[in-house]
């Protein structure tokens, strides 16, 4: 792997790591707030798999891609399994983000809650518009797409470097 591709892979991986930890801690906080509602377990599982995936993909990048040293075969299985869950979870997030753009009632409710909270806080910020919310959801979908690209790229690299798993 050339140096530019390696740096790009690591930058996207770092962004995904930040997203994974943020999602995991937000899900834990929401789980406590919701009173351990079982409906929160799938998002918590996906966020946990994202954390495991990001840790293992960083280990893979450092040990195999940079230092050219072998890893245990079981780590290959962990990377593949967690990458699959990450792809499914982030794909679902992309779908939800993009479908929210076309739900006018949802966006109007979101804008109303946002503007109401801003007024209650005494904020002098301008009111949020439909275009701003749509742009926010497109940005979120783009970030999630980068995560999917990273996971697919990792699966490709794991397959290409299978001789390093012993």
N, C-alpha and C positions, 0 to 999 in steps of 0.2 A: 504494500500500500504506500503510495507516495505521500510526502509530507503534507501537502495541501489538503488531500482527502482526509488524512488522519486528523488534522486540525479541525476541519469542518465537522467530522464525525464527533470529535470531543466537544466542540462548541454546542452542537445540537444536543449531545448527551448531557451537557451541563444544564442547558435550558430544561430538558426533560426531567432532570434530577430535581430542580427547583419546583417544577410543576408537581412532581410526584410527592415530595414532602409537603407541599402546601395542601394538596388534595387529601393526603392521609390525615394531617392534623385537623383540617376542616371537617373531615368525615368523623373523626373521633369526637371533636367538639359537638357536632350535630347529633351524634349518637347519644351523648350524655344529655343533651338538651331534649331530645325526643324520647327520653326514658327507655333507652335500649329497644327501640322499635325494630322488629325483625326485618322490616322493609329496608333498613339501612345497612344490612349485612352485605348484599351484593356490591354496592358502591364502596364499602369499606374493604371488601375482598379485592376489588379491582385496584383500589388505591394501594393496598398492601402489596399486591403483585407488581405494581409500578415501582414501588420502592425497592423491592427485591430485584426486579429487572435492572433498574438503574445502577444499583450497587454491583451486580454481576457484570453488566456491560462495561462499566468502568474498569473492573478487574480484568476482564477479557481484553479490553483495549490496551491497558497498561502492560499486562504480562505477555499476552500473545502477540499483539500487533506491534508494540514498541520494543519489548525486550526479547521477543522470539523464544520464550520459555513455555514449557507445557503446563497444562492445567489438568485437574482430575476430570475423568469422563462424566461423572455425575453433574459437574457444573455445566456441561454442555446441555444436559437434559433440563436442568433448572433454567438456563437461559432460554431454551426453546419454548418450554411451557409458559414461562412468565411473559415472554415476548408475544406469544399467542393471545394471552389474556389482555396484554397492553393494547395490541392491535384491535381486538374486539371492543374493549372499553373506550379507547380513544375514537374508534369508528362510530360508536354510539354517541359519544359527545359531539362529534362533527355533525352527525345527523340531527341531533337535538338543537345545536346552535344554528344550523342552516334552516331547519324547519321553523324555528322561532321567528325568523325574519319574516316569514310569510303568514304568521298568525297575528293579524292586526290587533285583535282583542288582547292577546298576551302582551304585546309591545305597549299598547295604551295603558294597561294595568301596571306594567313595569315603570313606565314614565310617570304615571300618577303617584306610585309609591315613592319613587326617587325624588320627585319634585316636592312631595309632601314632607318627606324626611328632611330635605334641604331647607324648606321653610321653617320647620319646627326647630332646626338647629340654628336658625338665624343666619343662614348662609346668604351671601350676596351674589353667589354664582348664578349665571344665567340658567334658565330652565332647560332641561334636557329635551332634545327633539327626537323625532322618529328616525331621522337619518343618523344621528349620533348613536342611538341604540342599535340600529342595523349594522353600522360600522363596527361597533363593539363585538357583536356576535360573529361578524365575518373575521375579525381579528382573532377571536377565540378559536374559531374553526381552523384558521391558518396555523396557529400555535399547535393545536392538536394534530394537524396534518404533519407538521414537522416531527412530532413524536411517533406517528405511524411510519413515516419515512425512516426514522432512526431504527425502529424495531425491525422493519423489513431489511434494512441495510445490515443490521446485526445478524439476522438469520442468514443472509447471503455470506457474510464474512465468516460465520461459524462453519458453514458448509465448505467454504473455500479453504479454511484452515483446520480441517478436521484432524489432520495428523498431529496437531498440538494437544489433543485431548487423549490422555492415556489412562 
